[in-house]
Amino acid sequence: MNRIKEVLEEKGIKQTWLAERLGKSYNVVNGYVQNRQQPRLEVLYEIAEILNVEVKDLLIERKENK
């Protein structure tokens, strides 16, 4: 799971803009945003750079059950 949707909303950035910057189709980026598919690690780093955030800011922390 990722937080790409939340980060885009916080920054007021449209999915179409991100798709253009990544050189990917809107449908691919929408898949990331809707968590239907997860970007490869390299793409996640590229998204973080484009959005000027840390990669960890794009990830949902997993809570471990003890």
N, C-alpha and C positions, 0 to 999 in steps of 0.2 A: 504494500500500500504506500502511496505517496501523498504529499501535500501540495502538489503543483497547482491544483485548483485554488487552494486557499492563498498561496503566495501570489498567484496572478491577481486574485481579487483584492488582496491587500495593497498591491502596487497599481491597481487600475489598468492592468495590461490585458489585452484581448488575445484569445487563442490564435487568431489569424496572424497577429503580429509575431508571436512566438514561432509559429509554423514557418513564416517567411524567414526569420532569423536562423532557424535550425536547418532550413532547406528541406523541410519535410511537408507532407500534405496536411491539410487541416484535419483530415480523418485520423491520421496517425497521432497527431498532437491531442485531438479530442479523446482518443483511446487512452492516452496517458492521463489526461485530466480527469476522466471518468473512472480511472482505475480498472479499465477493461483489459489493459495490457500495461506492462512495466517497461520503461526505457532501459536499454543496455546501460551498463555502468558508464561507458564513455559518453553516451548521450546525456545521462544524468549530470555528469560534470559540465558538459556544454550548456545545459539548461541553467545550472547554477551560475555559471559565468555570465551568461546573457542576462539573467535576472539580478545579478550582483548580490547573490546570497551564498551562504555556505551549503555544501551538499547536504549536510545534516539537517538543514532547515527545510529540505524537500522531502525528508523521510519521516514516517510515523514511527515513533519509538515503540518497540515491542516490550510488553511487560511480561516478565517470566513468573510463572506460578511456582511458589516454593512450598 
